[in-house]
Amino acid sequence: MKKTIIIAVIMLLVASTVSLDARTKKSSKAKSASTTQVIYTGDIANKVIGYNSTTPLNITVKNGVIESIEVLPNQETPSYLKRAKDKVLPQYIGKTVAEAKKLNADIATGATYTSEALIKNIQEGLKQAKSTSTKKKATSKKKTSKKRR
């Protein structure tokens, strides 16, 4: 009787370990499939000037979609920078990199130089974004016309 109980307990432990291992593998595959990239524009857009100075950004791209854009310390006037950030940045959040590259973003009235600097920084940063597209290139087939007789 004790032997049967011990064997049953061991079998339950083995079964739960196998189940846990399978769940862990699924979880790690899901994590490895998701890619997050943070693009710092301070170096790549160092010649992009707002009204007073450069406006470096950190652009976070997750699975090919812009998740957030953080404006880093700069010399822009805070009230104008806020106006520009509030108008420009939401236009990019949630867009794919491809969509954002094509976007003709609106600028904030009264904060034109700062808005334009933010947009240029974003565009320069997105040039550095890694492509996460898994679509295969379409193969082109030559059309052959059959002559009818």
WOGIKA-V428995 format. One record per helix or strand of 3 or more residues. SS is the DSSP state (helix for helix, strand for strand). FROM is the first residue (numbers start at 1). LEN is the number of residues. If there is no record, write none. Layout:
ss from len
SS FROM LEN
SS FROM LEN
//
This chain:
ss from len
helix 2 32
strand 36 5
helix 41 4
strand 57 6
strand 65 7
helix 78 14
helix 97 6
helix 112 15
//
